[in-house]
């Protein structure tokens, strides 16, 4: 996990992603959160809000409050976008389509 943080701080996102994924797959909460963050920022991997939520959910299930809070923020954003899409906002419609495709 620490190696991933150091690589990320050096801008070596592809390599950092590898270490975050290893940590997350071993069930380490910090690794799960770091991997989710990489998916949100698109660092070392394509941006995917769905994958980020999946990893935050794993950390949240272990009682990690920060993951609970971040997951709530993702869901709040999705609700906000859905409401604006329902009102015909074209940017929100495009963002909602990206959620459905797993891109965000």
C-alpha positions, 0 to 999 in steps of 0.5 A: 500500500505504501509503495502505491502512495509513494508512486502516486505522489510521484505521478506514476499512476499506472504503477500505483494502481497496481499496488492499490489493487493488490492491497484492495484484493487482500482486503485492506481497507486503505487499499480499497479506498485508494483503489476507489480513489484511483477509479474516481480520478482516472489515475492508472485506470479509466474513470469508473464511478461504478468501480469506485463505488464497488470498492468503497462499498467493500471498505464501508462494509468493514466499518470504514466511516470515510468510505461510508461518507465517500459512497454517500457523496457518490450516491448524492451526486448520482441522485442530483444528476438524475433529477436534472436529467429528468428536467431535460438538462443535456449535460445531466443526461450525458452524465447519466448515460456515462453512469449507465455505461460505467464510465463515471 
